[in-house]
Amino acid sequence: MSAQLIIDWTRCDGHGLCAALLPRHVARDEWGFPAFTDAPLDEIDVKRAVAACPALALSVQRDSR
C-alpha cells in the first residue's frame, strides 16, 4: 500500500512546517508554499506532518495497488 500527501490549497497558509518535517518530500516555493517532490513517503513521517499542520491543510490518500 502506498500513500500520497495531499494538500488543501484553500487552507494552506505557507507556514512551512511540512517542509521542515519532510525536507526530502517538500520544498518551499518563492512565496513559502509547499512544492512536493516524487520521493517515496514514510508513513510515520507523513502522519507527523499531517498532525503538525497548523492550518489542517494536509491529508493522506492511500492507494491500495
KAMORA-V930402 format. One record per residue. N is the residue number from 0. RES is the residue in three letters. SS is DSSP state (H for helix, E for strand, L for the rest). Layout:
BEGIN
((N RES SS) (N RES SS))
END
This chain:
BEGIN
((0 MET L) (1 SER E) (2 ALA E) (3 GLN E) (4 LEU E) (5 ILE E) (6 ILE E) (7 ASP L) (8 TRP L) (9 THR L) (10 ARG L) (11 CYS L) (12 ASP L) (13 GLY L) (14 HIS L) (15 GLY L) (16 LEU H) (17 CYS H) (18 ALA H) (19 ALA H) (20 LEU H) (21 LEU L) (22 PRO L) (23 ARG L) (24 HIS L) (25 VAL E) (26 ALA E) (27 ARG E) (28 ASP L) (29 GLU L) (30 TRP L) (31 GLY L) (32 PHE L) (33 PRO E) (34 ALA E) (35 PHE E) (36 THR L) (37 ASP L) (38 ALA L) (39 PRO L) (40 LEU L) (41 ASP L) (42 GLU H) (43 ILE H) (44 ASP H) (45 VAL H) (46 LYS H) (47 ARG H) (48 ALA H) (49 VAL H) (50 ALA H) (51 ALA H) (52 CYS L) (53 PRO L) (54 ALA L) (55 LEU L) (56 ALA L) (57 LEU E) (58 SER E) (59 VAL E) (60 GLN E) (61 ARG E) (62 ASP E) (63 SER L) (64 ARG L))
END
